[in-house]
Amino acid sequence: MGGIFGAVSKSDITADLFFGIDYHTHLGARRGGMAVYAPETGFQRAIHNIENAPFRTKFGDDMDTMHGNMGIGCISDTDPQPVMVRSHLGSYALTTVGRINNAEALVEDIISKGGHFNEQSGGQLNPTELVASLINQCDTIAEGIRYAQKQIDGSMTLLLMTKEGLYAARDYLGRTPLILGHKEGAYCAAFESFSYMNLGYRYERDLGPGEIVFLTPDSCETLKEPNKKMKICAFLWIYYGYTTSCYEGVNVEVMRNNCGALLARRDKGIDVDYVAGVPESGNGHAIGYANESGIKFARPFIKYTPTWVRSFTPAKQSIRDLTAHMKLIPVEQLIRGKKLLFLDDSVVRGTQMRNTVEFLYNNGAKEVHIRSASPPSMFGCKYLNFSPGKSDMDLIARQVVRDFDGDDRYLKDYCTDNTERYHAMVEQIARRLNFTSLKYHLLADVKTAVGIDPDSLCTYCFTGEE
C-alpha cells in the first residue's frame, strides 16, 4: 500500500513533514522518503529503507540538514520516491500512492515517442517515474496530471512539488483519499486525516474524485473540478485505514463499531464467555458487537507491535506466519476453559487465522468462534496495492469454490450470501480452519455501517463487480 503527506508554509515545514509522514507508517514497511524546497537551497531529498528500522530512526538525522517551506513525502511498499524530475515543465518532486496495471503498454507508448526511463533495482520500472513521464506529455502540470489519471488502469493519487507550490490530486475515481488541512500561513494534504491534527492544522475538506488543487501558504486553488462518480475502497474503513482517520466524513472507529453492532444483530443465540477482537483492526468491530449483544468484551491475547511490521508485508509466507505468531502474547486466565468469539476485519487466505485459532486452543480455549467484519474475499484487488497473495486462488474462499466445482461456473452464487452454495462454502472454510463456527458480514450491512452512498463504494474484492 502506501501513504503520502505534503505541506507548504510561510515558515520552515520540515518538522511538519517529518511527523506527518511518520503518521502514515501503518500503510507500508519498505521505504520512506521526503523532499523539501527552499529558494535559498533548492530541492533536497532523502530516501531510506525502513524494513528493519522505524521511519523516525532512519530520518532523524535528516531533520538537521533538510530545510524548506514546502515538502512532500511518503511511506511506500514499492520503489524509492519522491522522484526528482527535470523537464520542459520545470523541475519538480513527485510522490504517489496507487497501482498501474497497464504499465508495460504505457512504457512502450512513451518510448515510441522518444521518451526513456531509468532502470530500477531488479530491472523494475519505478511507477512514480512512469507517472512523471505521463505528466510530461502535456503542456502544463495540471493537464499532465489529468492525462495521467485517465491513462492509468488502476489508481493514482499524488503530490507534486514545484518551486511555486504544491499540486495535490486524488485518484480519478477517488479509490484512495486525499484530505486537506489548514492553519495560519500553511496548507497540507494527506492520505490520513489524523496525520496533521497534532501539527496544528484543521480539517479543510476531502478532495473529490479526480480533483486537482494547487496549494500555496495562502491559498488553495482548484485547477480541475472533481468527478461526480466515486469508488472509494470500502476496505479503508474495515481494515487498513487508521482508527482515528475520517474519510468522506466517516470515522474509521465509528464505522467499525457500527459494523460489529450489525453483526451482533444477525448473530442471535450465541453462547460464549467473551467477545474479543483480533488486534488491532478487529478491536473496533468487537467493541461494537459486545455493546450490541451485551456479551463481555475482553482481550485474551495482546499483539506486541513496537518492533513488528504488519504481518502481510513480508514477501515469503513463512516469514508472514512467523511474524504473526511472534506478535501474539496470551492472557491465559482469559483463555483457558473459555468459549470465545473473535472478530477480525476479514478472513482472506486463512493462514494466519488458522494459526491464531491453534494458538488459542494450545492455551486452553474450549471453543473459538470467528466472525468476519467483511464478506468473503473472492477477488484480489486490482485497484490498490494491498491485497495479500499473488492470485485469486490464494484466497481461502476461492480454494473452496475450486474444490467444490473445479472451476468458477457458479462463482456468482458463492458471492451471494443467501444461496446454498454460499452457506456450504462458509461451513467448509470453518472446518478447514478449525473454527467452532464462522459467519461473515453481509455486504449490505457493510455499506450501511459506512453510511455514505452505497454506489460510491468499491466492493470489487467481494463481488467482482466494478
FIDREN-878584 format. One line per 3 residues: their letters; for each residue z, y, x of N, C-alpha, C. Coordinates in steps of 0.2 Angstrom, whole numbers. Layout:
<pts>
a> Z/Y/X/Z/Y/X/Z/Y/X | ... .
</pts>
This chain:
<pts>
mgg> 0/-6/4/0/0/0/0/6/5 | 4/11/3/5/17/7/7/23/3 | 9/28/7/11/34/3/10/40/8 .
ifg> 9/46/4/7/52/8/11/58/6 | 12/63/10/15/69/9/12/74/13 | 12/80/10/9/86/14/13/92/11 .
avs> 13/98/16/16/104/14/13/110/17 | 13/116/14/11/122/18/16/127/16 | 18/131/21/23/136/20/22/142/25 .
ksd> 25/147/23/25/153/27/29/152/34 | 34/147/34/38/146/40/36/139/42 | 40/137/48/38/130/51/40/125/46 .
ita> 35/120/45/36/115/40/37/108/43 | 39/107/49/39/101/52/45/97/50 | 51/100/48/56/96/46/55/93/39 .
dlf> 52/98/34/50/95/28/45/90/28 | 40/90/33/35/85/33/39/78/36 | 43/79/40/46/73/43/50/69/38 .
fgi> 54/73/34/58/69/29/54/67/23 | 49/72/21/45/70/16/41/63/17 | 39/62/23/35/56/24/40/50/24 .
dyh> 46/51/27/51/46/28/53/43/21 | 53/48/16/55/46/9/49/41/6 | 44/40/10/39/35/7/39/28/11 .
thl> 44/27/15/43/21/19/44/15/15 | 46/15/9/46/9/5/39/7/3 | 34/11/4/27/9/2/23/6/8 .
gar> 26/5/13/22/2/19/27/1/25 | 24/-3/29/28/-5/35/24/-6/41 | 18/-3/42/14/-5/48/14/1/52 .
rgg> 12/7/49/11/13/54/13/19/50 | 15/24/54/17/31/51/13/36/55 | 11/42/52/8/47/55/9/54/52 .
mav> 9/59/57/9/65/54/5/70/58 | 2/75/55/-2/80/59/0/87/56 | 1/92/61/3/99/59/-2/104/62 .
yap> -2/110/59/-7/115/61/-3/122/61 | -4/125/67/-1/132/68/-7/136/71 | -8/142/69/-13/147/73/-12/147/80 .
etg> -6/147/82/-4/148/89/-6/141/94 | -5/136/91/-5/129/94/-11/125/92 | -14/126/86/-19/122/83/-17/116/80 .
fqr> -21/111/80/-19/104/77/-15/100/82 | -10/97/79/-6/92/83/-5/86/79 | -5/80/82/-4/74/78/0/69/82 .
aih> 3/65/78/7/59/81/6/53/76 | 5/47/79/5/41/75/9/36/79 | 13/32/75/17/27/79/17/20/74 .
nie> 17/15/78/18/8/74/26/8/72 | 27/6/66/34/6/63/35/-1/61 | 32/-6/63/33/-13/61/40/-15/63 .
nap> 42/-13/69/49/-15/71/54/-10/72 | 53/-4/70/57/1/70/56/6/64 | 61/9/62/61/14/56/56/20/58 .
frt> 53/23/53/50/29/54/54/35/58 | 60/36/56/64/41/59/65/40/66 | 66/34/68/67/32/75/61/34/79 .
kfg> 55/32/77/49/32/81/46/40/81 | 48/44/76/45/51/75/51/56/77 | 57/54/79/62/58/80/60/63/86 .
ddm> 58/61/91/56/65/97/50/70/96 | 46/68/91/40/72/89/43/79/86 | 48/78/83/51/84/80/52/90/85 .
dtm> 53/88/91/54/93/96/48/96/99 | 42/93/98/36/96/101/31/98/96 | 31/96/90/26/97/84/29/103/80 .
hgn> 25/108/79/27/114/75/21/116/72 | 22/118/65/16/121/62/19/124/55 | 15/128/52/16/130/45/13/126/40 .
mgi> 9/121/42/5/116/37/6/109/40 | 6/104/36/7/97/39/5/92/33 | 2/87/36/1/81/31/3/75/35 .
gci> 5/69/31/7/63/35/7/57/30 | 8/51/33/8/45/28/12/40/31 | 13/35/27/16/28/28/10/24/26 .
sdt> 8/19/31/2/16/29/3/8/31 | -1/4/28/-1/-3/29/-8/-4/32 | -12/1/33/-19/0/35/-20/3/42 .
dpq> -25/6/44/-27/9/50/-23/15/52 | -23/17/58/-20/24/60/-23/30/56 | -18/34/54/-20/40/51/-14/45/51 .
pvm> -15/51/50/-21/55/49/-26/55/54 | -33/55/52/-38/56/57/-40/63/58 | -42/65/64/-44/72/65/-52/72/65 .
vrs> -54/77/62/-62/77/61/-64/84/63 | -70/84/67/-74/90/68/-81/89/65 | -83/93/61/-89/93/58/-92/99/56 .
hlg> -98/100/52/-101/106/50/-96/109/45 | -91/106/42/-86/109/38/-81/112/41 | -81/111/48/-75/114/52/-70/108/54 .
sya> -65/110/57/-60/105/60/-55/104/54 | -53/97/53/-48/96/48/-44/89/50 | -39/88/47/-35/82/47/-35/79/40 .
ltt> -35/72/40/-36/69/33/-32/63/33 | -28/62/27/-24/56/26/-26/53/19 | -26/47/18/-27/44/12/-23/38/10 .
vgr> -23/36/3/-20/30/1/-25/28/-4 | -26/21/-4/-31/18/-9/-34/12/-6 | -40/11/-9/-44/5/-7/-51/6/-8 .
inn> -55/3/-3/-63/4/-3/-66/-3/-3 | -68/-5/-9/-71/-12/-10/-78/-12/-7 | -82/-6/-8/-89/-6/-6/-90/-3/1 .
aea> -85/-3/6/-85/0/12/-92/-2/16 | -93/-8/16/-99/-10/20/-106/-7/18 | -107/-6/11/-113/-3/9/-112/4/10 .
lve> -107/8/10/-106/15/11/-107/16/19 | -105/12/23/-106/12/30/-114/12/32 | -117/7/29/-124/6/30/-128/12/28 .
dii> -126/15/22/-130/21/20/-129/27/24 | -123/28/27/-121/33/31/-125/33/38 | -125/26/41/-128/25/47/-136/26/46 .
skg> -139/24/40/-146/25/39/-148/33/39 | -143/37/38/-144/44/38/-142/47/44 | -141/43/50/-139/46/56/-132/47/58 .
ghf> -128/45/53/-120/45/55/-118/40/59 | -112/40/62/-109/35/66/-102/35/65 | -99/29/68/-91/28/67/-88/26/73 .
neq> -82/27/74/-78/25/80/-75/18/78 | -76/13/82/-74/6/80/-66/6/81 | -63/3/77/-55/2/77/-53/-4/80 .
sgg> -47/-5/81/-44/-12/84/-46/-18/79 | -48/-23/83/-51/-29/79/-58/-28/76 | -61/-23/78/-68/-22/76/-68/-19/69 .
qln> -63/-17/66/-62/-15/59/-63/-7/58 | -67/-5/53/-68/2/52/-62/5/49 | -59/11/51/-54/14/48/-56/17/42 .
pte> -53/15/36/-56/18/29/-55/25/29 | -50/28/32/-49/35/31/-55/39/35 | -58/36/40/-63/39/44/-70/38/39 .
lva> -70/33/36/-76/32/31/-75/38/26 | -69/39/23/-69/44/18/-71/51/21 | -69/52/27/-71/59/30/-79/59/31 .
sli> -82/53/33/-89/53/33/-92/55/27 | -89/52/21/-92/54/15/-91/61/13 | -86/64/14/-84/71/13/-89/75/17 .
nqc> -91/73/23/-95/77/27/-103/77/25 | -104/73/20/-111/73/17/-113/79/13 | -108/83/12/-109/88/7/-108/95/11 .
dti> -109/101/7/-109/107/10/-102/111/10 | -98/108/5/-91/111/5/-86/105/5 | -80/106/7/-75/101/7/-74/99/0 .
aeg> -73/103/-5/-72/101/-12/-77/97/-15 | -83/99/-13/-89/95/-16/-89/88/-12 | -87/88/-6/-87/82/-2/-82/77/-5 .
iry> -76/80/-6/-70/76/-9/-73/72/-16 | -76/77/-20/-78/74/-27/-83/69/-25 | -88/70/-21/-93/65/-19/-90/58/-17 .
aqk> -85/59/-12/-81/53/-10/-78/49/-16 | -75/53/-20/-71/50/-26/-76/46/-30 | -82/48/-31/-87/45/-35/-91/39/-32 .
qid> -91/39/-25/-95/34/-22/-90/28/-21 | -84/29/-20/-79/24/-18/-78/19/-24 | -79/13/-23/-77/7/-28/-70/5/-26 .
gsm> -65/7/-30/-58/5/-29/-54/11/-31 | -51/15/-26/-47/21/-27/-46/25/-21 | -45/31/-22/-44/35/-16/-40/42/-18 .
tll> -34/42/-16/-30/49/-16/-29/51/-9 | -30/58/-8/-30/60/-1/-27/67/-1 | -25/69/6/-23/76/8/-28/78/14 .
lmt> -30/84/14/-35/86/19/-32/93/21 | -31/94/28/-28/100/30/-33/103/35 | -35/109/33/-39/114/37/-35/119/40 .
keg> -38/124/43/-34/130/46/-32/135/41 | -35/134/35/-34/139/30/-29/136/25 | -28/130/24/-24/127/19/-25/120/18 .
lya> -21/117/12/-22/110/11/-26/109/5 | -30/104/5/-33/101/-1/-29/95/-3 | -28/94/-9/-25/88/-12/-29/86/-18 .
ard> -30/79/-18/-35/76/-23/-32/70/-25 | -32/69/-31/-29/62/-34/-35/58/-35 | -34/52/-35/-39/47/-37/-43/48/-43 .
ylg> -50/47/-43/-54/49/-49/-52/46/-55 | -48/41/-56/-45/38/-62/-38/39/-62 | -35/42/-57/-28/43/-57/-24/36/-56 .
rtp> -27/31/-52/-23/25/-52/-17/26/-48 | -17/30/-43/-11/32/-39/-9/39/-41 | -2/41/-40/0/48/-42/-1/53/-36 .
lil> -1/59/-38/-1/64/-33/3/70/-37 | 8/72/-34/13/77/-38/14/83/-33 | 14/89/-37/15/95/-33/22/97/-34 .
ghk> 25/100/-28/32/103/-28/31/110/-26 | 36/115/-28/35/122/-26/42/125/-24 | 42/129/-19/48/133/-18/46/139/-15 .
ega> 50/144/-15/48/151/-12/44/151/-6 | 38/153/-6/34/153/0/31/146/3 | 31/141/-2/29/135/0/27/130/-5 .
yca> 22/126/-4/20/121/-9/20/114/-5 | 21/109/-9/20/102/-6/16/98/-11 | 13/92/-9/10/87/-13/13/80/-10 .
afe> 14/76/-15/17/69/-13/15/64/-18 | 15/58/-15/15/52/-19/21/51/-23 | 27/51/-20/33/50/-24/36/57/-25 .
sfs> 38/58/-32/41/64/-34/48/66/-31 | 52/61/-30/58/62/-27/58/64/-20 | 53/64/-16/52/65/-9/54/72/-7 .
ymn> 53/77/-12/54/84/-10/60/87/-13 | 64/83/-17/69/86/-21/75/89/-16 | 76/85/-11/82/87/-6/79/92/-1 .
lgy> 73/94/-2/70/99/3/69/105/0 | 72/106/-7/72/112/-10/66/114/-14 | 61/109/-15/56/110/-19/57/108/-26 .
rye> 54/112/-31/55/110/-38/48/107/-41 | 49/103/-45/43/99/-48/39/105/-51 | 32/105/-49/27/109/-52/23/106/-57 .
rdl> 20/100/-55/16/96/-60/13/90/-57 | 11/85/-61/6/80/-58/-1/82/-58 | -4/81/-53/-12/82/-53/-15/77/-58 .
gpg> -20/79/-62/-23/75/-66/-28/70/-63 | -31/65/-66/-36/60/-63/-42/64/-60 | -43/63/-54/-49/66/-50/-48/74/-49 .
eiv> -42/77/-50/-41/84/-49/-41/85/-42 | -44/91/-40/-44/93/-33/-41/100/-33 | -36/101/-29/-32/108/-28/-32/110/-21 .
flt> -32/117/-20/-31/120/-13/-25/123/-13 | -20/122/-8/-14/124/-8/-13/129/-2 | -10/135/-3/-8/139/2/0/141/1 .
pds> 3/144/5/10/146/4/11/149/-2 | 6/153/-5/7/157/-11/4/155/-17 | -1/150/-16/-5/149/-22/-7/141/-22 .
cet> -9/139/-29/-11/133/-30/-18/134/-34 | -23/133/-31/-30/134/-35/-33/128/-37 | -35/127/-43/-39/121/-45/-46/122/-43 .
lke> -49/117/-39/-56/118/-37/-60/113/-42 | -57/107/-44/-61/103/-48/-56/101/-54 | -58/102/-60/-54/100/-66/-53/93/-66 .
pnk> -47/91/-69/-46/84/-70/-50/80/-75 | -51/74/-74/-55/70/-79/-51/68/-85 | -54/67/-90/-50/65/-97/-47/58/-96 .
kmk> -51/54/-93/-49/47/-93/-45/45/-87 | -39/42/-88/-34/40/-83/-33/32/-84 | -32/29/-78/-30/22/-77/-25/21/-72 .
ica> -19/24/-73/-13/24/-68/-10/17/-68 | -9/14/-63/-6/7/-62/1/6/-65 | 1/1/-70/7/0/-73/13/-3/-69 .
flw> 10/-6/-63/15/-9/-59/19/-4/-55 | 17/2/-55/21/8/-52/28/8/-54 | 28/8/-61/35/8/-64/38/1/-63 .
iyy> 35/-4/-64/38/-11/-64/41/-13/-57 | 37/-11/-52/39/-14/-46/39/-9/-40 | 33/-6/-38/33/-3/-31/35/4/-31 .
gyt> 35/8/-36/37/14/-36/45/15/-35 | 47/20/-32/54/21/-31/58/23/-37 | 64/20/-37/68/21/-43/69/28/-46 .
tsc> 70/33/-41/71/40/-43/65/44/-45 | 59/41/-44/52/44/-45/51/45/-52 | 46/49/-54/44/50/-60/36/51/-60 .
yeg> 32/47/-64/25/48/-64/23/49/-71 | 19/54/-72/17/56/-79/23/58/-83 | 28/60/-80/34/62/-84/39/56/-85 .
vnv> 38/50/-83/42/45/-85/45/42/-79 | 52/42/-79/56/40/-73/56/32/-72 | 55/30/-66/55/23/-65/61/19/-67 .
evm> 67/21/-66/73/18/-68/74/18/-76 | 72/23/-79/72/23/-86/67/18/-89 | 61/18/-86/56/13/-89/59/6/-88 .
rnn> 62/5/-82/64/-2/-81/70/-4/-85 | 74/1/-87/80/0/-92/77/-2/-99 | 72/2/-101/68/1/-107/65/-6/-107 .
cga> 62/-8/-101/59/-14/-101/64/-20/-102 | 69/-20/-98/74/-25/-99/77/-26/-106 | 78/-20/-109/80/-20/-116/76/-23/-121 .
lla> 69/-22/-120/64/-25/-124/64/-33/-123 | 65/-35/-117/65/-42/-115/71/-45/-119 | 77/-42/-119/83/-45/-122/82/-45/-130 .
rrd> 78/-41/-133/77/-41/-140/73/-47/-142 | 69/-50/-138/65/-55/-139/68/-62/-136 | 74/-62/-133/77/-67/-130/84/-69/-133 .
kgi> 84/-70/-140/90/-72/-143/93/-79/-142 | 99/-79/-142/102/-86/-142/103/-89/-135 | 102/-85/-129/103/-87/-123/110/-87/-121 .
dvd> 112/-93/-118/119/-94/-116/120/-94/-109 | 122/-88/-106/123/-88/-99/130/-84/-98 | 132/-84/-91/138/-81/-89/137/-73/-87 .
yva> 131/-73/-84/130/-66/-81/122/-65/-81 | 120/-58/-82/114/-56/-81/113/-53/-74 | 108/-54/-70/108/-51/-64/100/-49/-62 .
gvp> 100/-45/-58/93/-43/-55/92/-45/-48 | 85/-47/-47/83/-49/-40/82/-42/-37 | 86/-40/-32/86/-34/-29/80/-33/-25 .
esg> 78/-26/-25/81/-21/-28/77/-19/-35 | 71/-20/-35/67/-18/-41/69/-22/-48 | 72/-28/-47/74/-31/-53/81/-28/-56 .
ngh> 85/-24/-52/91/-22/-55/90/-18/-61 | 86/-13/-61/85/-9/-67/83/-12/-73 | 79/-17/-72/77/-22/-78/83/-25/-81 .
aig> 87/-28/-76/93/-32/-78/98/-28/-81 | 99/-22/-79/104/-17/-82/102/-16/-89 | 95/-15/-91/93/-14/-97/94/-20/-102 .
yan> 93/-26/-99/94/-32/-103/101/-33/-104 | 106/-32/-99/113/-33/-100/115/-28/-106 | 113/-22/-105/116/-17/-110/114/-18/-117 .
esg> 108/-21/-118/105/-23/-125/108/-29/-127 | 109/-34/-123/111/-41/-125/119/-41/-126 | 122/-37/-122/130/-37/-122/132/-42/-117 .
ikf> 128/-46/-113/130/-50/-108/132/-47/-102 | 137/-49/-98/139/-45/-92/134/-45/-87 | 134/-39/-84/129/-38/-78/133/-40/-72 .
arp> 130/-43/-67/134/-45/-61/128/-45/-55 | 131/-45/-49/127/-46/-43/129/-52/-39 | 126/-58/-41/128/-64/-37/126/-64/-30 .
fik> 121/-61/-28/119/-60/-21/117/-53/-20 | 117/-51/-14/116/-44/-12/110/-45/-7 | 105/-41/-7/100/-41/-2/101/-36/3 .
ytp> 102/-39/9/103/-35/15/97/-32/18 | 96/-25/17/89/-22/19/89/-17/24 | 95/-15/28/94/-10/33/89/-11/38 .
twv> 88/-18/40/84/-19/46/78/-24/44 | 77/-24/37/71/-29/35/66/-25/31 | 60/-26/32/54/-23/28/53/-27/22 .
rsf> 50/-24/17/48/-28/11/45/-35/13 | 47/-40/10/45/-47/12/38/-49/11 | 34/-45/7/27/-47/6/23/-44/11 .
tpa> 26/-40/16/22/-36/21/19/-40/26 | 23/-45/29/20/-49/35/14/-53/33 | 10/-54/37/3/-57/36/5/-65/35 .
kqs> 9/-68/38/10/-75/38/15/-77/32 | 13/-82/28/18/-84/23/24/-86/25 | 24/-90/31/31/-92/34/35/-87/36 .
ird> 33/-81/38/37/-75/40/39/-72/34 | 35/-71/29/37/-68/22/43/-72/20 | 42/-79/20/48/-83/17/54/-82/21 .
lta> 53/-82/27/59/-82/32/63/-75/31 | 59/-70/30/61/-63/29/65/-63/23 | 62/-65/17/65/-65/11/72/-69/11 .
hmk> 72/-75/14/78/-79/15/84/-75/18 | 82/-72/24/87/-69/28/90/-63/25 | 87/-60/20/89/-54/16/95/-56/12 .
lip> 95/-62/9/100/-64/4/107/-66/6 | 112/-62/4/119/-64/5/122/-65/-1 | 125/-72/-2/128/-74/-8/135/-71/-9 .
veq> 137/-70/-16/144/-69/-18/146/-76/-21 | 148/-80/-18/149/-87/-21/154/-87/-27 | 158/-83/-27/163/-83/-33/159/-81/-40 .
lir> 153/-78/-39/149/-76/-45/143/-81/-46 | 143/-86/-42/138/-91/-42/140/-98/-44 | 145/-100/-41/147/-107/-41/149/-109/-49 .
gkk> 146/-114/-51/148/-116/-58/145/-112/-64 | 141/-106/-62/139/-102/-67/132/-103/-70 | 131/-101/-76/125/-101/-79/122/-93/-78 .
llf> 117/-93/-74/114/-86/-73/107/-85/-75 | 106/-78/-77/100/-76/-80/98/-70/-75 | 92/-72/-71/90/-67/-67/83/-63/-69 .
ldd> 83/-57/-69/77/-53/-70/74/-51/-63 | 67/-52/-63/63/-50/-57/58/-46/-60 | 55/-41/-56/49/-37/-58/43/-42/-60 .
svv> 42/-47/-56/36/-52/-58/37/-58/-54 | 33/-63/-57/33/-70/-53/25/-70/-51 | 24/-69/-45/17/-69/-43/15/-75/-40 .
rgt> 16/-76/-33/15/-83/-30/20/-88/-32 | 26/-86/-33/31/-90/-35/35/-93/-29 | 32/-92/-23/36/-95/-17/43/-92/-16 .
qmr> 43/-86/-16/50/-83/-14/55/-84/-20 | 52/-84/-26/57/-85/-32/59/-93/-32 | 55/-97/-30/57/-104/-29/63/-105/-24 .
ntv> 62/-101/-18/67/-101/-13/73/-98/-15 | 73/-93/-19/78/-89/-22/82/-94/-26 | 79/-97/-31/82/-102/-35/86/-108/-32 .
efl> 82/-110/-27/85/-116/-22/91/-113/-19 | 91/-107/-16/97/-103/-13/103/-103/-18 | 101/-101/-24/107/-101/-29/110/-108/-31 .
ynn> 106/-113/-32/108/-120/-33/112/-122/-27 | 110/-121/-21/114/-123/-15/120/-119/-14 | 121/-114/-18/128/-110/-18/132/-112/-24 .
gak> 129/-117/-28/133/-119/-33/132/-117/-40 | 126/-114/-41/124/-112/-48/123/-118/-53 | 125/-117/-59/124/-123/-64/117/-122/-67 .
evh> 115/-116/-69/109/-115/-72/106/-108/-69 | 99/-108/-69/96/-102/-66/90/-101/-71 | 91/-96/-75/86/-94/-80/82/-88/-77 .
irs> 75/-88/-77/72/-82/-75/68/-78/-80 | 68/-72/-80/64/-68/-84/60/-63/-80 | 54/-63/-81/49/-58/-78/48/-52/-82 .
asp> 49/-46/-78/48/-40/-81/41/-38/-82 | 36/-42/-80/29/-41/-81/26/-47/-84 | 20/-47/-87/17/-53/-89/14/-57/-83 .
psm> 12/-63/-84/9/-67/-78/4/-64/-75 | 5/-64/-68/-1/-61/-64/-6/-66/-63 | -12/-64/-66/-18/-68/-67/-24/-66/-62 .
fgc> -24/-60/-60/-29/-57/-56/-26/-53/-50 | -29/-54/-44/-27/-49/-38/-30/-43/-40 | -26/-37/-38/-28/-31/-39/-34/-29/-35 .
kyl> -39/-26/-38/-45/-24/-34/-45/-16/-33 | -40/-13/-35/-40/-6/-35/-35/-3/-30 | -30/-7/-28/-25/-4/-24/-23/-10/-19 .
nfs> -21/-8/-13/-19/-12/-8/-12/-14/-8 | -10/-18/-13/-3/-20/-13/-2/-28/-15 | -8/-31/-18/-7/-37/-20/-6/-42/-15 .
pgk> -1/-47/-16/0/-52/-11/-5/-58/-12 | -7/-61/-7/-11/-67/-7/-18/-64/-6 | -23/-69/-4/-30/-67/-2/-35/-68/-8 .
sdm> -33/-72/-13/-37/-73/-18/-33/-74/-25 | -36/-75/-30/-33/-76/-37/-29/-83/-37 | -32/-87/-33/-29/-94/-33/-23/-94/-29 .
dli> -21/-89/-26/-14/-89/-23/-9/-88/-28 | -11/-85/-34/-6/-84/-39/-4/-90/-43 | 3/-91/-44/5/-97/-47/2/-98/-54 .
arq> 1/-93/-58/-2/-94/-64/-9/-97/-64 | -13/-95/-59/-20/-97/-59/-20/-104/-56 | -15/-106/-52/-15/-113/-49/-13/-117/-55 .
vvr> -9/-116/-60/-8/-120/-65/-14/-120/-70 | -17/-115/-71/-23/-115/-75/-28/-120/-72 | -29/-119/-65/-34/-123/-62/-32/-131/-63 .
dfd> -26/-132/-62/-24/-139/-63/-24/-142/-70 | -23/-137/-75/-24/-140/-82/-31/-141/-83 | -36/-136/-81/-43/-136/-84/-48/-138/-79 .
gdd> -46/-136/-72/-51/-137/-67/-56/-131/-66 | -56/-127/-71/-60/-120/-70/-57/-115/-75 | -60/-110/-75/-57/-104/-79/-60/-103/-86 .
ryl> -63/-108/-89/-66/-108/-95/-62/-105/-101 | -55/-107/-101/-51/-105/-106/-46/-99/-103 | -48/-96/-98/-44/-91/-95/-41/-86/-99 .
kdy> -45/-83/-104/-43/-78/-109/-37/-81/-113 | -37/-87/-115/-31/-90/-119/-25/-89/-115 | -25/-91/-108/-19/-91/-104/-17/-83/-103 .
ctd> -21/-78/-104/-19/-71/-103/-16/-69/-110 | -17/-72/-115/-14/-70/-122/-8/-74/-123 | -3/-70/-125/4/-73/-125/6/-76/-131 .
nte> 1/-77/-136/3/-81/-142/-1/-87/-143 | -4/-90/-137/-8/-96/-138/-4/-102/-135 | -6/-108/-137/-3/-114/-135/-4/-115/-127 .
ryh> -10/-113/-125/-11/-113/-118/-6/-109/-114 | -5/-103/-116/-1/-98/-113/6/-101/-112 | 9/-104/-118/16/-107/-118/16/-113/-113 .
amv> 11/-117/-113/11/-123/-109/11/-121/-101 | 7/-116/-100/7/-113/-93/14/-111/-91 | 17/-107/-95/24/-104/-93/29/-110/-92 .
eqi> 28/-115/-96/33/-121/-96/31/-124/-89 | 25/-125/-87/23/-129/-81/26/-125/-75 | 25/-118/-75/27/-114/-70/35/-115/-69 .
arr> 38/-115/-74/46/-116/-74/47/-122/-71 | 44/-128/-73/45/-134/-70/44/-134/-62 | 38/-131/-60/36/-131/-53/41/-128/-49 .
lnf> 44/-122/-52/48/-118/-48/55/-119/-49 | 57/-125/-53/64/-127/-54/68/-122/-57 | 65/-118/-62/69/-114/-66/72/-118/-72 .
tsl> 78/-116/-74/81/-119/-80/76/-117/-86 | 74/-110/-87/70/-108/-91/66/-102/-89 | 60/-100/-91/56/-95/-89/53/-91/-95 .
kyh> 54/-85/-95/50/-81/-100/47/-74/-97 | 41/-73/-98/38/-67/-96/38/-61/-101 | 38/-55/-99/37/-49/-103/30/-49/-107 .
lla> 30/-47/-113/24/-46/-116/21/-39/-114 | 14/-40/-114/11/-34/-111/12/-28/-116 | 12/-29/-123/13/-24/-127/20/-20/-126 .
dvk> 25/-24/-124/31/-21/-123/32/-18/-116 | 28/-20/-111/27/-16/-105/24/-9/-107 | 19/-9/-111/16/-2/-112/21/2/-116 .
tav> 25/-1/-121/30/3/-125/35/5/-120 | 37/1/-115/43/4/-110/40/10/-106 | 34/10/-104/31/15/-100/31/22/-105 .
gid> 28/21/-111/29/26/-116/23/31/-116 | 18/31/-111/13/35/-111/7/32/-115 | 1/35/-116/-4/32/-120/-6/26/-117 .
pds> -6/20/-120/-7/14/-118/-14/13/-114 | -19/17/-117/-26/17/-114/-26/20/-107 | -21/24/-105/-21/27/-99/-18/22/-93 .
lct> -16/16/-95/-13/12/-90/-18/7/-88 | -18/5/-81/-21/0/-79/-17/-6/-79 | -19/-12/-82/-16/-18/-83/-21/-24/-81 .
ycf> -25/-22/-76/-30/-27/-74/-27/-34/-71 | -22/-33/-68/-19/-39/-65/-16/-44/-70 | -15/-42/-76/-13/-46/-81/-18/-49/-86 .
tge> -23/-45/-86/-29/-46/-91/-36/-47/-89 | -37/-45/-83/-44/-45/-80/-48/-40/-83 | -46/-35/-88/-50/-30/-91/-49/-24/-88 .
e> -55/-20/-86/-54/-14/-83/-53/-8/-88 .
</pts>
